[in-house]
Amino acid sequence: MSLTQSAKQIATSAQVAAISCALTMDLVQWVQHYQAETVDLRYFFHSGWSS
């Protein structure tokens, strides 16, 4: 394997890792937001605010 091929493989692996990390963080943030919204709506509907 040449040095150029090794460098490309490392760069590709780093890009995949960065994209995976970004997607994971987006998913974690979405789940946290969804859970917060769900709690807010439950409180809204069970506290008498909606009536």
N, C-alpha and C positions, 0 to 999 in steps of 0.2 A: 504494500500500500504506500503510495507516495505521500509526501508531506501535504500537498494540495488536497488530496482526497481526505486525509485525516482532518485537516482544518475545516473542510466543508462538512464532514460528518459531525465534528464537535459543534460547529455553528448551528447545524440543523437540530442537533439534540438540545442545544441551549434555547433555540427558538421554540421547539415543542414544549420544553419545560416551562418557558415563560408564558406561552399561550395557555397551557394547562393550568398554571397557577392563576392566571387572570380569570379564566372561566370558573375555576373553583371559588375564587373570591366573589365573583359576580353571583354565583349560586348561593353562597353563604349569605351575602347581603340580601338577596331576594328572599331567602327563607326567613331571615330575621325580620325583614320588613313585613312579610306576609303574616308572621306570627304576631307582630305588634298590631297590625291592622285587625286581625281576628280578635285579639283581646279587646281592642277599642270598640269593635262592633258588638261583642258580647256584653261589654259594660253598658254600652248605649242602649241596647234592647232590653236588658234586665234591670236597668236602674230606674225605669219609668220616664226617661227622657223622650222616648218615642211616642208616649201616649198623650 
